[in-house]
Amino acid sequence: MNNLAEIVDVLPKLSDDELREVERLLRAEYRRPHPEPLFSDSYGDRTEEDQMAVAAQVFALLDREEEEAARKRGQS
């Protein structure tokens, strides 16, 4: 039998506490890093790790620009 079909079949039989546990497990699974590509196009594959690295670079750039603007305001 198909795993998904088994899950769908058993869900209505679960207690509220069991359903909450299933929900907790599903949310944890969605938050877990996945190494497979998020995007794949003519430029290549990009993974979740790639996206986080790019975001970190952007945030670092924004932080530097904010610090520079604050220094300029302090000098005037």
C-alpha positions as CSV (number, residue, x, y, z in Angstrom):
1,M,0.0,0.0,0.0
2,N,1.1,3.6,-0.6
3,N,2.5,5.4,2.4
4,L,0.4,8.5,1.7
5,A,-2.8,6.5,1.4
6,E,-2.0,4.8,4.8
7,I,-1.5,8.2,6.4
8,V,-4.8,9.6,4.9
9,D,-6.6,6.5,6.1
10,V,-5.4,6.7,9.7
11,L,-5.7,10.5,10.3
12,P,-9.5,10.5,11.1
13,K,-8.8,7.8,13.7
14,L,-6.2,9.8,15.7
15,S,-7.0,11.6,18.9
16,D,-6.5,15.4,19.3
17,D,-3.2,14.8,21.1
18,E,-2.0,12.5,18.3
19,L,-3.0,15.0,15.6
20,R,-1.1,17.8,17.4
21,E,2.0,15.5,17.5
22,V,1.6,14.8,13.8
23,E,1.4,18.6,13.1
24,R,4.5,19.2,15.3
25,L,6.4,16.6,13.3
26,L,5.3,18.0,10.0
27,R,6.3,21.5,11.0
28,A,9.7,20.2,12.2
29,E,10.2,18.5,8.8
30,Y,9.4,21.6,6.9
31,R,12.0,23.5,9.0
32,R,14.7,20.9,8.5
33,P,17.3,21.9,6.0
34,H,16.9,20.1,2.7
35,P,20.0,19.7,0.5
36,E,18.1,19.2,-2.8
37,P,17.9,22.3,-5.1
38,L,15.2,24.9,-4.4
39,F,15.7,26.3,-7.8
40,S,17.1,24.8,-11.0
41,D,17.5,26.9,-14.2
42,S,20.0,27.7,-16.9
43,Y,22.3,29.3,-14.2
44,G,22.4,26.0,-12.3
45,D,21.0,24.6,-9.1
46,R,20.6,26.7,-5.9
47,T,20.0,25.0,-2.6
48,E,18.6,26.3,0.7
49,E,22.2,26.7,1.9
50,D,23.0,28.8,-1.1
51,Q,20.0,31.0,-0.4
52,M,21.0,31.5,3.2
53,A,24.5,32.4,2.2
54,V,23.3,35.0,-0.2
55,A,20.9,36.4,2.4
56,A,23.7,36.7,4.9
57,Q,25.8,38.6,2.4
58,V,22.9,41.0,1.7
59,F,22.2,41.6,5.4
60,A,25.9,42.2,6.0
61,L,25.9,44.8,3.2
62,L,22.8,46.5,4.6
63,D,24.4,46.6,8.1
64,R,27.6,48.2,6.6
65,E,25.5,50.8,4.8
66,E,23.5,51.6,7.9
67,E,26.7,52.0,9.9
68,E,28.2,54.3,7.3
69,A,25.0,56.4,7.2
70,A,25.0,56.7,11.0
71,R,28.7,57.8,11.0
72,K,27.9,60.4,8.4
73,R,25.0,61.7,10.4
74,G,27.2,61.8,13.5
75,Q,29.8,63.9,11.7
76,S,27.4,66.6,10.5
